[in-house]
Structures are given as C-alpha cells and as structure tokens.
Amino acid sequence: MLKSLREVILWENQFSGFIPKELGNCTNLEMLALYQNNLVEEIPAELGNLMFMQKLYLYRNGLNGTIPREIGNLTQAVEIDFSENYLTGEIPTEFSQIKGLKLVYLFQNDLVGVIPNELSSLKNLTKLDLSINHLTGPIPFGFQYLAELYHLLLFSNSLTGSIPQRFGLYSRLWVSNKLYGNIPAGVISCISLQQLRLSGNRLTGSFPSDICKLPNLAAIELGQNKFSGPTPQEVGKCQKLQRLDLSGIQFTSELPKEIGNLSQLVTFNVSSNSFTGRWDSAIN
C-alpha cells in the first residue's frame, strides 16, 4: 500500500464500482477527491483511519447507505462534502468531534432525523448546507452563536419551530421549511446579508421594513408565508436588489411606487396577493 501518499485526486472521470476500504491504510492521506464519478455502495468506515485527512470530497456520485460514525475520527478535517448522493440515515453527531471543520455539505441526499444540536459546537464552521433532504425538527438553538457561519442552506426539508432570535450573521440564509413566527431582529440587522430566502414557511407579522436598510441585499424571497399588511415604501431603498418575491402572501393596499427605484431588479413576483390600484405606478 502507498504509505507515503498524501493526495488522491480522481475527480470528474467515469470511475465506477465502490470506494476501496483499503484506502484506510493510506494513513498519511490529507486529501481524497473522488467527486463526480459513478461510484456506488457505502462510504467505507475504514476512511475513519485517515487521521491526517483535511479535505474529503465524495460528492456527485451514487453512494448510498449511512454516513459512518467513524467520520468523527477525522479530527484534522477542514472540509467534508458528501452532497448529491443517495446517503440515508441520520447525520452522525460525531461530526462535532472535528473541531476545525469549516465546510460541511450534505445536501441532496436522503438523510432523515433532526439536525444534531452537537453541530453547534463547531465554532470554526463557515459553510453548512443540509438542503434537499428529509430532515425534521427545529433549527438547533446554538446555530445563532456560530460567529463564523455565513453560508447556511437548509431549504427543502421538513424543519419546524421558529427561527432562532439571534440569527443574523449570514450572507446567505435560505430556509424553506415549515418554520413559524416572525423574522428575528438579528436577521433584519445583519449588515453582511446578501440573500434572504425564507419562502415556503409559515412566518407571520408584517413586512420587516428595516430589512431595506441592508446595503448588500440582492435577494428578498418571502413568498408563500403568512405575512400581512402593506408592503412598505422603504423597499425602494434596496439599491442592489435583483430578486423580489412576495408571492402568495395576501399583502394588501397598493404596490409602493418606490419599487420603480430598484434599477438592478431582474425578478419581480408579487402574484397571488390582494394588491389594489394601478400597478404601472411601480414600473414607471
């Protein structure tokens, strides 16, 4: 076996078959990149022997089975990407043992169960994408204290409960589930926020006018919620806004003419509401 091997990079080929468990004997491996092939079967538990592993990329294959709990042995890992496979079972709590993790991508699998509270201990985490799975339960309370996390995608699951009140550190917040309550003040005051995508939930209250003060906001997608009242004229202050989706909410009154100030707007969707008056005043 290649004991001195430190990097195995086989991405974007047509390799088939399974990941050989013998890779677990290459104990000096620091990077294993097998993504975008035709690999199948389970992730071998023997990969947990790779104590020096820093970057593990297995995404965009046909892998199935559960994520081995031995993943927690990869204490030097910084990035783990198992997305776009057919992985099943729950997210192992053992991820929390990898204290230096900065990126965890598990999106577009068949994972079930709750998001482990233990992930809240990953203080170095910057990017977490668990979208397009079958996850249930609440967003872990501790996520609001992950100061380095700026990219959080949880959409297309069946999450419930409210959004943690101090959410607001993210440049991308995309959570389309069954969440209820108001949009927390922490989100509305997040200067770095670029995309707010909370469509398809059960959020209530009025349109948060303070959101329009955020200088970097490029997308507001709040459609298919239970907001009420008028759309404030402050929406016209979002000078970088490119996407505005307020569809299916039952907003009332007239469209604010200040929408016409959004010179970078590309997508404008306010369908299935109760707007009245002339719509062309918002276009001219």
Secondary structure, DSSP 8 states (H G I E B T S, - for coil): --TT--EEE--SS--EEE--GGGGG-TT--EEE--SSEEEE---GGGGG-TT--EEE--SSEEEEE--GGGGG-TT-SEEE--SSEEES---GGGGG-TT--EEE--SS--EEE--GGGGG-TT--EEE--SSEEEE---GGGGG-TT--EEE--SSEE-SB--TT----SEEE--SS-EE---HHHHT-TT--EEE--SSEE-SB--GGGGG-TT--EEE--SS--BS---GGGGG-TT--EEE-TTS---SB--GGGGG-TT--EEE--SS--BS-SGGGT-
